[in-house]
Amino acid sequence: MTLFYVEIDPRERTIHWVRAGHDPAMLYTPDADTIEELRGKGTALGVDGGSEYQSQIIKGLFSEEL
């Protein structure tokens, strides 16, 4: 099984995510009209009992208006 877990914190203007074998999510930024893949390492769940997963982060994601 694959997993993509994300936490969005509008107060801190950050997005944190962890991938476990899942395809990257897509992040659209309307102000810049860009699409970014949220990548990161991580094998599918249950493949290797010793797998470690790393959180990724983007800071300054939202405008101050939120």
CHARMM-style PDB file with segment names, atoms N, HN, CA, C and O in Angstrom:
ATOM      1  N   MET     1       0.849  -1.162   0.000  1.00  0.00      PROA
ATOM      2  CA  MET     1       0.000   0.000   0.000  1.00  0.00      PROA
ATOM      3  C   MET     1       0.899   1.230   0.000  1.00  0.00      PROA
ATOM      4  O   MET     1       1.951   1.241   0.639  1.00  0.00      PROA
ATOM      5  N   THR     2       0.480   2.255  -0.715  1.00  0.00      PROA
ATOM      6  HN  THR     2      -0.375   2.245  -1.234  1.00  0.00      PROA
ATOM      7  CA  THR     2       1.208   3.520  -0.717  1.00  0.00      PROA
ATOM      8  C   THR     2       0.446   4.555   0.098  1.00  0.00      PROA
ATOM      9  O   THR     2      -0.740   4.398   0.387  1.00  0.00      PROA
ATOM     10  N   LEU     3       1.157   5.612   0.459  1.00  0.00      PROA
ATOM     11  HN  LEU     3       2.120   5.739   0.225  1.00  0.00      PROA
ATOM     12  CA  LEU     3       0.552   6.652   1.292  1.00  0.00      PROA
ATOM     13  C   LEU     3       1.187   7.994   0.968  1.00  0.00      PROA
ATOM     14  O   LEU     3       2.393   8.081   0.736  1.00  0.00      PROA
ATOM     15  N   PHE     4       0.377   9.030   0.954  1.00  0.00      PROA
ATOM     16  HN  PHE     4      -0.602   8.960   1.143  1.00  0.00      PROA
ATOM     17  CA  PHE     4       0.865  10.409   0.890  1.00  0.00      PROA
ATOM     18  C   PHE     4       0.148  11.140   2.007  1.00  0.00      PROA
ATOM     19  O   PHE     4      -1.079  11.243   1.999  1.00  0.00      PROA
ATOM     20  N   TYR     5       0.912  11.654   2.977  1.00  0.00      PROA
ATOM     21  HN  TYR     5       1.909  11.571   2.983  1.00  0.00      PROA
ATOM     22  CA  TYR     5       0.336  12.345   4.122  1.00  0.00      PROA
ATOM     23  C   TYR     5       0.800  13.795   4.088  1.00  0.00      PROA
ATOM     24  O   TYR     5       1.988  14.065   3.909  1.00  0.00      PROA
ATOM     25  N   VAL     6      -0.133  14.730   4.257  1.00  0.00      PROA
ATOM     26  HN  VAL     6      -1.098  14.511   4.402  1.00  0.00      PROA
ATOM     27  CA  VAL     6       0.217  16.150   4.205  1.00  0.00      PROA
ATOM     28  C   VAL     6      -0.456  16.907   5.347  1.00  0.00      PROA
ATOM     29  O   VAL     6      -1.593  16.619   5.721  1.00  0.00      PROA
ATOM     30  N   GLU     7       0.274  17.885   5.892  1.00  0.00      PROA
ATOM     31  HN  GLU     7       1.197  18.120   5.588  1.00  0.00      PROA
ATOM     32  CA  GLU     7      -0.266  18.810   6.886  1.00  0.00      PROA
ATOM     33  C   GLU     7      -0.032  20.227   6.376  1.00  0.00      PROA
ATOM     34  O   GLU     7       1.093  20.596   6.039  1.00  0.00      PROA
ATOM     35  N   ILE     8      -1.089  21.007   6.322  1.00  0.00      PROA
ATOM     36  HN  ILE     8      -2.003  20.707   6.595  1.00  0.00      PROA
ATOM     37  CA  ILE     8      -0.994  22.398   5.873  1.00  0.00      PROA
ATOM     38  C   ILE     8      -1.268  23.292   7.078  1.00  0.00      PROA
ATOM     39  O   ILE     8      -2.295  23.158   7.744  1.00  0.00      PROA
ATOM     40  N   ASP     9      -0.340  24.201   7.348  1.00  0.00      PROA
ATOM     41  HN  ASP     9       0.494  24.310   6.807  1.00  0.00      PROA
ATOM     42  CA  ASP     9      -0.470  25.118   8.485  1.00  0.00      PROA
ATOM     43  C   ASP     9      -0.522  26.548   7.947  1.00  0.00      PROA
ATOM     44  O   ASP     9       0.521  27.153   7.702  1.00  0.00      PROA
ATOM     45  N   PRO    10      -1.739  27.098   7.760  1.00  0.00      PROA
ATOM     46  CA  PRO    10      -1.847  28.450   7.211  1.00  0.00      PROA
ATOM     47  C   PRO    10      -1.279  29.524   8.144  1.00  0.00      PROA
ATOM     48  O   PRO    10      -0.824  30.567   7.674  1.00  0.00      PROA
ATOM     49  N   ARG    11      -1.300  29.284   9.445  1.00  0.00      PROA
ATOM     50  HN  ARG    11      -1.670  28.437   9.826  1.00  0.00      PROA
ATOM     51  CA  ARG    11      -0.762  30.271  10.389  1.00  0.00      PROA
ATOM     52  C   ARG    11       0.755  30.408  10.230  1.00  0.00      PROA
ATOM     53  O   ARG    11       1.291  31.517  10.227  1.00  0.00      PROA
ATOM     54  N   GLU    12       1.441  29.261  10.099  1.00  0.00      PROA
ATOM     55  HN  GLU    12       1.006  28.361  10.101  1.00  0.00      PROA
ATOM     56  CA  GLU    12       2.902  29.268   9.908  1.00  0.00      PROA
ATOM     57  C   GLU    12       3.292  29.369   8.436  1.00  0.00      PROA
ATOM     58  O   GLU    12       4.469  29.515   8.104  1.00  0.00      PROA
ATOM     59  N   ARG    13       2.285  29.289   7.552  1.00  0.00      PROA
ATOM     60  HN  ARG    13       1.329  29.170   7.822  1.00  0.00      PROA
ATOM     61  CA  ARG    13       2.494  29.356   6.105  1.00  0.00      PROA
ATOM     62  C   ARG    13       3.423  28.247   5.613  1.00  0.00      PROA
ATOM     63  O   ARG    13       4.332  28.488   4.818  1.00  0.00      PROA
ATOM     64  N   THR    14       3.178  27.019   6.103  1.00  0.00      PROA
ATOM     65  HN  THR    14       2.440  26.823   6.748  1.00  0.00      PROA
ATOM     66  CA  THR    14       4.003  25.874   5.714  1.00  0.00      PROA
ATOM     67  C   THR    14       3.138  24.709   5.262  1.00  0.00      PROA
ATOM     68  O   THR    14       1.952  24.619   5.580  1.00  0.00      PROA
ATOM     69  N   ILE    15       3.771  23.828   4.513  1.00  0.00      PROA
ATOM     70  HN  ILE    15       4.734  23.901   4.255  1.00  0.00      PROA
ATOM     71  CA  ILE    15       3.166  22.556   4.151  1.00  0.00      PROA
ATOM     72  C   ILE    15       4.226  21.483   4.410  1.00  0.00      PROA
ATOM     73  O   ILE    15       5.356  21.586   3.932  1.00  0.00      PROA
ATOM     74  N   HSD    16       3.848  20.453   5.171  1.00  0.00      PROA
ATOM     75  HN  HSD    16       2.930  20.369   5.559  1.00  0.00      PROA
ATOM     76  CA  HSD    16       4.723  19.319   5.478  1.00  0.00      PROA
ATOM     77  C   HSD    16       4.106  18.084   4.834  1.00  0.00      PROA
ATOM     78  O   HSD    16       2.886  17.928   4.837  1.00  0.00      PROA
ATOM     79  N   TRP    17       4.938  17.211   4.285  1.00  0.00      PROA
ATOM     80  HN  TRP    17       5.930  17.338   4.283  1.00  0.00      PROA
ATOM     81  CA  TRP    17       4.418  15.977   3.730  1.00  0.00      PROA
ATOM     82  C   TRP    17       5.419  14.841   3.859  1.00  0.00      PROA
ATOM     83  O   TRP    17       6.622  15.052   4.013  1.00  0.00      PROA
ATOM     84  N   VAL    18       4.878  13.628   3.791  1.00  0.00      PROA
ATOM     85  HN  VAL    18       3.901  13.457   3.665  1.00  0.00      PROA
ATOM     86  CA  VAL    18       5.666  12.399   3.809  1.00  0.00      PROA
ATOM     87  C   VAL    18       5.115  11.494   2.723  1.00  0.00      PROA
ATOM     88  O   VAL    18       3.901  11.336   2.591  1.00  0.00      PROA
ATOM     89  N   ARG    19       6.010  10.901   1.947  1.00  0.00      PROA
ATOM     90  HN  ARG    19       6.995  11.029   2.055  1.00  0.00      PROA
ATOM     91  CA  ARG    19       5.605   9.950   0.905  1.00  0.00      PROA
ATOM     92  C   ARG    19       6.036   8.558   1.310  1.00  0.00      PROA
ATOM     93  O   ARG    19       7.135   8.360   1.830  1.00  0.00      PROA
ATOM     94  N   ALA    20       5.178   7.613   1.072  1.00  0.00      PROA
ATOM     95  HN  ALA    20       4.286   7.774   0.650  1.00  0.00      PROA
ATOM     96  CA  ALA    20       5.492   6.200   1.285  1.00  0.00      PROA
ATOM     97  C   ALA    20       5.105   5.451   0.014  1.00  0.00      PROA
ATOM     98  O   ALA    20       4.092   4.753  -0.029  1.00  0.00      PROA
ATOM     99  N   GLY    21       5.927   5.609  -1.017  1.00  0.00      PROA
ATOM    100  HN  GLY    21       6.750   6.176  -0.983  1.00  0.00      PROA
ATOM    101  CA  GLY    21       5.706   4.912  -2.272  1.00  0.00      PROA
ATOM    102  C   GLY    21       4.633   5.494  -3.174  1.00  0.00      PROA
ATOM    103  O   GLY    21       4.461   5.026  -4.299  1.00  0.00      PROA
ATOM    104  N   HSD    22       3.919   6.486  -2.720  1.00  0.00      PROA
ATOM    105  HN  HSD    22       4.058   6.866  -1.806  1.00  0.00      PROA
ATOM    106  CA  HSD    22       2.827   7.071  -3.508  1.00  0.00      PROA
ATOM    107  C   HSD    22       3.397   8.027  -4.553  1.00  0.00      PROA
ATOM    108  O   HSD    22       4.464   8.607  -4.356  1.00  0.00      PROA
ATOM    109  N   ASP    23       2.677   8.189  -5.669  1.00  0.00      PROA
ATOM    110  HN  ASP    23       1.810   7.718  -5.829  1.00  0.00      PROA
ATOM    111  CA  ASP    23       3.069   9.188  -6.658  1.00  0.00      PROA
ATOM    112  C   ASP    23       3.101  10.560  -5.989  1.00  0.00      PROA
ATOM    113  O   ASP    23       2.336  10.811  -5.058  1.00  0.00      PROA
ATOM    114  N   PRO    24       3.982  11.453  -6.456  1.00  0.00      PROA
ATOM    115  CA  PRO    24       4.033  12.791  -5.864  1.00  0.00      PROA
ATOM    116  C   PRO    24       2.711  13.536  -6.051  1.00  0.00      PROA
ATOM    117  O   PRO    24       2.058  13.421  -7.089  1.00  0.00      PROA
ATOM    118  N   ALA    25       2.334  14.294  -5.035  1.00  0.00      PROA
ATOM    119  HN  ALA    25       2.864  14.387  -4.192  1.00  0.00      PROA
ATOM    120  CA  ALA    25       1.171  15.176  -5.157  1.00  0.00      PROA
ATOM    121  C   ALA    25       1.591  16.390  -5.974  1.00  0.00      PROA
ATOM    122  O   ALA    25       2.781  16.660  -6.130  1.00  0.00      PROA
ATOM    123  N   MET    26       0.628  17.106  -6.485  1.00  0.00      PROA
ATOM    124  HN  MET    26      -0.340  16.887  -6.358  1.00  0.00      PROA
ATOM    125  CA  MET    26       0.888  18.301  -7.287  1.00  0.00      PROA
ATOM    126  C   MET    26       0.415  19.524  -6.512  1.00  0.00      PROA
ATOM    127  O   MET    26      -0.701  19.546  -5.993  1.00  0.00      PROA
ATOM    128  N   LEU    27       1.264  20.535  -6.437  1.00  0.00      PROA
ATOM    129  HN  LEU    27       2.171  20.517  -6.858  1.00  0.00      PROA
ATOM    130  CA  LEU    27       0.933  21.779  -5.749  1.00  0.00      PROA
ATOM    131  C   LEU    27       0.862  22.898  -6.781  1.00  0.00      PROA
ATOM    132  O   LEU    27       1.855  23.223  -7.433  1.00  0.00      PROA
ATOM    133  N   TYR    28      -0.318  23.477  -6.919  1.00  0.00      PROA
ATOM    134  HN  TYR    28      -1.125  23.213  -6.390  1.00  0.00      PROA
ATOM    135  CA  TYR    28      -0.512  24.588  -7.859  1.00  0.00      PROA
ATOM    136  C   TYR    28      -0.440  25.905  -7.101  1.00  0.00      PROA
ATOM    137  O   TYR    28      -1.108  26.079  -6.081  1.00  0.00      PROA
ATOM    138  N   THR    29       0.366  26.824  -7.596  1.00  0.00      PROA
ATOM    139  HN  THR    29       0.909  26.683  -8.424  1.00  0.00      PROA
ATOM    140  CA  THR    29       0.484  28.161  -7.016  1.00  0.00      PROA
ATOM    141  C   THR    29      -0.103  29.153  -8.015  1.00  0.00      PROA
ATOM    142  O   THR    29       0.546  29.483  -9.008  1.00  0.00      PROA
ATOM    143  N   PRO    30      -1.327  29.637  -7.766  1.00  0.00      PROA
ATOM    144  CA  PRO    30      -1.995  30.499  -8.739  1.00  0.00      PROA
ATOM    145  C   PRO    30      -1.283  31.822  -8.990  1.00  0.00      PROA
ATOM    146  O   PRO    30      -1.278  32.306 -10.122  1.00  0.00      PROA
ATOM    147  N   ASP    31      -0.677  32.422  -7.957  1.00  0.00      PROA
ATOM    148  HN  ASP    31      -0.681  32.029  -7.038  1.00  0.00      PROA
ATOM    149  CA  ASP    31       0.006  33.714  -8.147  1.00  0.00      PROA
ATOM    150  C   ASP    31       1.125  33.611  -9.181  1.00  0.00      PROA
ATOM    151  O   ASP    31       1.342  34.536  -9.963  1.00  0.00      PROA
ATOM    152  N   ALA    32       1.838  32.472  -9.178  1.00  0.00      PROA
ATOM    153  HN  ALA    32       1.662  31.721  -8.542  1.00  0.00      PROA
ATOM    154  CA  ALA    32       2.950  32.270 -10.115  1.00  0.00      PROA
ATOM    155  C   ALA    32       2.539  31.415 -11.307  1.00  0.00      PROA
ATOM    156  O   ALA    32       3.308  31.252 -12.255  1.00  0.00      PROA
ATOM    157  N   ASP    33       1.326  30.871 -11.260  1.00  0.00      PROA
ATOM    158  HN  ASP    33       0.701  31.003 -10.491  1.00  0.00      PROA
ATOM    159  CA  ASP    33       0.820  29.955 -12.285  1.00  0.00      PROA
ATOM    160  C   ASP    33       1.812  28.802 -12.528  1.00  0.00      PROA
ATOM    161  O   ASP    33       2.162  28.481 -13.664  1.00  0.00      PROA
ATOM    162  N   THR    34       2.253  28.191 -11.402  1.00  0.00      PROA
ATOM    163  HN  THR    34       1.969  28.451 -10.479  1.00  0.00      PROA
ATOM    164  CA  THR    34       3.204  27.081 -11.477  1.00  0.00      PROA
ATOM    165  C   THR    34       2.643  25.844 -10.802  1.00  0.00      PROA
ATOM    166  O   THR    34       1.781  25.926  -9.927  1.00  0.00      PROA
ATOM    167  N   ILE    35       3.146  24.703 -11.224  1.00  0.00      PROA
ATOM    168  HN  ILE    35       3.846  24.636 -11.935  1.00  0.00      PROA
ATOM    169  CA  ILE    35       2.801  23.424 -10.613  1.00  0.00      PROA
ATOM    170  C   ILE    35       4.103  22.780 -10.170  1.00  0.00      PROA
ATOM    171  O   ILE    35       5.067  22.707 -10.932  1.00  0.00      PROA
ATOM    172  N   GLU    36       4.118  22.315  -8.929  1.00  0.00      PROA
ATOM    173  HN  GLU    36       3.334  22.375  -8.310  1.00  0.00      PROA
ATOM    174  CA  GLU    36       5.303  21.682  -8.354  1.00  0.00      PROA
ATOM    175  C   GLU    36       4.933  20.293  -7.850  1.00  0.00      PROA
ATOM    176  O   GLU    36       3.888  20.109  -7.227  1.00  0.00      PROA
ATOM    177  N   GLU    37       5.792  19.322  -8.120  1.00  0.00      PROA
ATOM    178  HN  GLU    37       6.642  19.472  -8.626  1.00  0.00      PROA
ATOM    179  CA  GLU    37       5.584  17.972  -7.582  1.00  0.00      PROA
ATOM    180  C   GLU    37       6.157  17.913  -6.171  1.00  0.00      PROA
ATOM    181  O   GLU    37       7.292  18.326  -5.935  1.00  0.00      PROA
ATOM    182  N   LEU    38       5.369  17.401  -5.240  1.00  0.00      PROA
ATOM    183  HN  LEU    38       4.447  17.065  -5.432  1.00  0.00      PROA
ATOM    184  CA  LEU    38       5.824  17.234  -3.861  1.00  0.00      PROA
ATOM    185  C   LEU    38       6.463  15.850  -3.757  1.00  0.00      PROA
ATOM    186  O   LEU    38       5.789  14.851  -3.506  1.00  0.00      PROA
ATOM    187  N   ARG    39       7.755  15.821  -3.954  1.00  0.00      PROA
ATOM    188  HN  ARG    39       8.303  16.632  -4.158  1.00  0.00      PROA
ATOM    189  CA  ARG    39       8.509  14.571  -3.975  1.00  0.00      PROA
ATOM    190  C   ARG    39       9.105  14.268  -2.611  1.00  0.00      PROA
ATOM    191  O   ARG    39       8.938  15.037  -1.665  1.00  0.00      PROA
ATOM    192  N   GLY    40       9.783  13.171  -2.519  1.00  0.00      PROA
ATOM    193  HN  GLY    40       9.919  12.546  -3.288  1.00  0.00      PROA
ATOM    194  CA  GLY    40      10.475  12.744  -1.315  1.00  0.00      PROA
ATOM    195  C   GLY    40      10.682  11.248  -1.376  1.00  0.00      PROA
ATOM    196  O   GLY    40       9.992  10.543  -2.113  1.00  0.00      PROA
ATOM    197  N   LYS    41      11.630  10.769  -0.601  1.00  0.00      PROA
ATOM    198  HN  LYS    41      12.191  11.341  -0.002  1.00  0.00      PROA
ATOM    199  CA  LYS    41      11.924   9.342  -0.592  1.00  0.00      PROA
ATOM    200  C   LYS    41      10.964   8.607   0.334  1.00  0.00      PROA
ATOM    201  O   LYS    41      10.395   9.197   1.251  1.00  0.00      PROA
ATOM    202  N   GLY    42      10.795   7.330   0.086  1.00  0.00      PROA
ATOM    203  HN  GLY    42      11.258   6.851  -0.659  1.00  0.00      PROA
ATOM    204  CA  GLY    42       9.969   6.491   0.945  1.00  0.00      PROA
ATOM    205  C   GLY    42       9.397   5.327   0.171  1.00  0.00      PROA
ATOM    206  O   GLY    42       8.763   5.513  -0.868  1.00  0.00      PROA
ATOM    207  N   THR    43       9.620   4.122   0.675  1.00  0.00      PROA
ATOM    208  HN  THR    43      10.135   3.971   1.518  1.00  0.00      PROA
ATOM    209  CA  THR    43       9.092   2.927   0.027  1.00  0.00      PROA
ATOM    210  C   THR    43       7.648   2.697   0.450  1.00  0.00      PROA
ATOM    211  O   THR    43       7.182   3.250   1.446  1.00  0.00      PROA
ATOM    212  N   ALA    44       6.961   1.888  -0.308  1.00  0.00      PROA
ATOM    213  HN  ALA    44       7.339   1.439  -1.117  1.00  0.00      PROA
ATOM    214  CA  ALA    44       5.572   1.558   0.023  1.00  0.00      PROA
ATOM    215  C   ALA    44       5.500   0.925   1.408  1.00  0.00      PROA
ATOM    216  O   ALA    44       6.446   0.277   1.855  1.00  0.00      PROA
ATOM    217  N   LEU    45       4.389   1.116   2.070  1.00  0.00      PROA
ATOM    218  HN  LEU    45       3.620   1.643   1.707  1.00  0.00      PROA
ATOM    219  CA  LEU    45       4.192   0.578   3.414  1.00  0.00      PROA
ATOM    220  C   LEU    45       4.219  -0.951   3.394  1.00  0.00      PROA
ATOM    221  O   LEU    45       3.614  -1.576   2.523  1.00  0.00      PROA
ATOM    222  N   GLY    46       4.921  -1.547   4.355  1.00  0.00      PROA
ATOM    223  HN  GLY    46       5.413  -1.040   5.062  1.00  0.00      PROA
ATOM    224  CA  GLY    46       4.947  -2.993   4.497  1.00  0.00      PROA
ATOM    225  C   GLY    46       5.979  -3.708   3.656  1.00  0.00      PROA
ATOM    226  O   GLY    46       6.147  -4.919   3.803  1.00  0.00      PROA
ATOM    227  N   VAL    47       6.680  -3.005   2.779  1.00  0.00      PROA
ATOM    228  HN  VAL    47       6.544  -2.022   2.660  1.00  0.00      PROA
ATOM    229  CA  VAL    47       7.684  -3.645   1.927  1.00  0.00      PROA
ATOM    230  C   VAL    47       8.912  -4.030   2.748  1.00  0.00      PROA
ATOM    231  O   VAL    47       9.449  -5.126   2.593  1.00  0.00      PROA
ATOM    232  N   ASP    48       9.351  -3.133   3.614  1.00  0.00      PROA
ATOM    233  HN  ASP    48       8.914  -2.242   3.740  1.00  0.00      PROA
ATOM    234  CA  ASP    48      10.538  -3.354   4.436  1.00  0.00      PROA
ATOM    235  C   ASP    48      10.241  -2.846   5.839  1.00  0.00      PROA
ATOM    236  O   ASP    48       9.975  -1.659   6.032  1.00  0.00      PROA
ATOM    237  N   GLY    49      10.287  -3.737   6.812  1.00  0.00      PROA
ATOM    238  HN  GLY    49      10.503  -4.700   6.656  1.00  0.00      PROA
ATOM    239  CA  GLY    49       9.972  -3.364   8.190  1.00  0.00      PROA
ATOM    240  C   GLY    49      10.906  -2.318   8.771  1.00  0.00      PROA
ATOM    241  O   GLY    49      10.567  -1.676   9.764  1.00  0.00      PROA
ATOM    242  N   GLY    50      12.075  -2.135   8.173  1.00  0.00      PROA
ATOM    243  HN  GLY    50      12.351  -2.657   7.366  1.00  0.00      PROA
ATOM    244  CA  GLY    50      13.039  -1.164   8.672  1.00  0.00      PROA
ATOM    245  C   GLY    50      13.010   0.163   7.934  1.00  0.00      PROA
ATOM    246  O   GLY    50      13.898   0.996   8.117  1.00  0.00      PROA
ATOM    247  N   SER    51      12.003   0.365   7.105  1.00  0.00      PROA
ATOM    248  HN  SER    51      11.282  -0.311   6.956  1.00  0.00      PROA
ATOM    249  CA  SER    51      11.933   1.613   6.327  1.00  0.00      PROA
ATOM    250  C   SER    51      11.780   2.821   7.230  1.00  0.00      PROA
ATOM    251  O   SER    51      11.075   2.781   8.239  1.00  0.00      PROA
ATOM    252  N   GLU    52      12.455   3.899   6.848  1.00  0.00      PROA
ATOM    253  HN  GLU    52      13.028   3.932   6.029  1.00  0.00      PROA
ATOM    254  CA  GLU    52      12.305   5.179   7.535  1.00  0.00      PROA
ATOM    255  C   GLU    52      11.741   6.186   6.538  1.00  0.00      PROA
ATOM    256  O   GLU    52      12.047   6.136   5.347  1.00  0.00      PROA
ATOM    257  N   TYR    53      10.931   7.082   7.030  1.00  0.00      PROA
ATOM    258  HN  TYR    53      10.682   7.123   7.998  1.00  0.00      PROA
ATOM    259  CA  TYR    53      10.265   8.063   6.183  1.00  0.00      PROA
ATOM    260  C   TYR    53      10.644   9.451   6.657  1.00  0.00      PROA
ATOM    261  O   TYR    53      10.696   9.710   7.859  1.00  0.00      PROA
ATOM    262  N   GLN    54      10.911  10.350   5.708  1.00  0.00      PROA
ATOM    263  HN  GLN    54      10.869  10.139   4.731  1.00  0.00      PROA
ATOM    264  CA  GLN    54      11.355  11.694   6.039  1.00  0.00      PROA
ATOM    265  C   GLN    54      10.298  12.721   5.635  1.00  0.00      PROA
ATOM    266  O   GLN    54       9.731  12.670   4.544  1.00  0.00      PROA
ATOM    267  N   SER    55      10.060  13.642   6.546  1.00  0.00      PROA
ATOM    268  HN  SER    55      10.521  13.683   7.433  1.00  0.00      PROA
ATOM    269  CA  SER    55       9.135  14.734   6.279  1.00  0.00      PROA
ATOM    270  C   SER    55       9.813  15.769   5.398  1.00  0.00      PROA
ATOM    271  O   SER    55      10.994  16.069   5.571  1.00  0.00      PROA
ATOM    272  N   GLN    56       9.065  16.307   4.464  1.00  0.00      PROA
ATOM    273  HN  GLN    56       8.105  16.063   4.323  1.00  0.00      PROA
ATOM    274  CA  GLN    56       9.516  17.391   3.598  1.00  0.00      PROA
ATOM    275  C   GLN    56       8.725  18.638   3.980  1.00  0.00      PROA
ATOM    276  O   GLN    56       7.638  18.532   4.548  1.00  0.00      PROA
ATOM    277  N   ILE    57       9.261  19.813   3.676  1.00  0.00      PROA
ATOM    278  HN  ILE    57      10.144  19.899   3.215  1.00  0.00      PROA
ATOM    279  CA  ILE    57       8.582  21.054   4.054  1.00  0.00      PROA
ATOM    280  C   ILE    57       8.789  22.137   2.990  1.00  0.00      PROA
ATOM    281  O   ILE    57       9.840  22.217   2.353  1.00  0.00      PROA
ATOM    282  N   ILE    58       7.773  22.949   2.821  1.00  0.00      PROA
ATOM    283  HN  ILE    58       6.919  22.884   3.338  1.00  0.00      PROA
ATOM    284  CA  ILE    58       7.877  24.193   2.060  1.00  0.00      PROA
ATOM    285  C   ILE    58       7.416  25.296   3.000  1.00  0.00      PROA
ATOM    286  O   ILE    58       6.343  25.199   3.596  1.00  0.00      PROA
ATOM    287  N   LYS    59       8.220  26.339   3.135  1.00  0.00      PROA
ATOM    288  HN  LYS    59       9.091  26.417   2.651  1.00  0.00      PROA
ATOM    289  CA  LYS    59       7.889  27.476   3.993  1.00  0.00      PROA
ATOM    290  C   LYS    59       7.475  28.666   3.137  1.00  0.00      PROA
ATOM    291  O   LYS    59       7.868  28.763   1.974  1.00  0.00      PROA
ATOM    292  N   GLY    60       6.684  29.569   3.706  1.00  0.00      PROA
ATOM    293  HN  GLY    60       6.365  29.490   4.650  1.00  0.00      PROA
ATOM    294  CA  GLY    60       6.268  30.774   2.995  1.00  0.00      PROA
ATOM    295  C   GLY    60       5.312  30.477   1.867  1.00  0.00      PROA
ATOM    296  O   GLY    60       5.335  31.142   0.832  1.00  0.00      PROA
ATOM    297  N   LEU    61       4.468  29.473   2.065  1.00  0.00      PROA
ATOM    298  HN  LEU    61       4.449  28.933   2.906  1.00  0.00      PROA
ATOM    299  CA  LEU    61       3.611  28.976   0.994  1.00  0.00      PROA
ATOM    300  C   LEU    61       2.474  29.924   0.637  1.00  0.00      PROA
ATOM    301  O   LEU    61       2.174  30.113  -0.542  1.00  0.00      PROA
ATOM    302  N   PHE    62       1.844  30.516   1.629  1.00  0.00      PROA
ATOM    303  HN  PHE    62       2.087  30.363   2.587  1.00  0.00      PROA
ATOM    304  CA  PHE    62       0.640  31.317   1.381  1.00  0.00      PROA
ATOM    305  C   PHE    62       0.930  32.799   1.500  1.00  0.00      PROA
ATOM    306  O   PHE    62       1.925  33.209   2.096  1.00  0.00      PROA
ATOM    307  N   SER    63       0.050  33.589   0.928  1.00  0.00      PROA
ATOM    308  HN  SER    63      -0.759  33.256   0.443  1.00  0.00      PROA
ATOM    309  CA  SER    63       0.165  35.038   1.113  1.00  0.00      PROA
ATOM    310  C   SER    63      -0.231  35.383   2.541  1.00  0.00      PROA
ATOM    311  O   SER    63      -0.857  34.575   3.227  1.00  0.00      PROA
ATOM    312  N   GLU    64       0.121  36.548   2.978  1.00  0.00      PROA
ATOM    313  HN  GLU    64       0.630  37.205   2.421  1.00  0.00      PROA
ATOM    314  CA  GLU    64      -0.179  37.014   4.343  1.00  0.00      PROA
ATOM    315  C   GLU    64      -1.672  37.167   4.574  1.00  0.00      PROA
ATOM    316  O   GLU    64      -2.104  37.228   5.725  1.00  0.00      PROA
ATOM    317  N   GLU    65      -2.475  37.230   3.517  1.00  0.00      PROA
ATOM    318  HN  GLU    65      -2.124  37.179   2.582  1.00  0.00      PROA
ATOM    319  CA  GLU    65      -3.909  37.512   3.626  1.00  0.00      PROA
ATOM    320  C   GLU    65      -4.718  36.384   4.212  1.00  0.00      PROA
ATOM    321  O   GLU    65      -5.853  36.616   4.627  1.00  0.00      PROA
ATOM    322  N   LEU    66      -4.184  35.145   4.271  1.00  0.00      PROA
ATOM    323  HN  LEU    66      -3.261  34.956   3.934  1.00  0.00      PROA
ATOM    324  CA  LEU    66      -4.970  34.008   4.752  1.00  0.00      PROA
ATOM    325  C   LEU    66      -5.220  34.068   6.229  1.00  0.00      PROA
ATOM    326  OT1 LEU    66      -5.869  33.180   6.781  1.00  0.00      PROA
TER     327      LEU     66
END
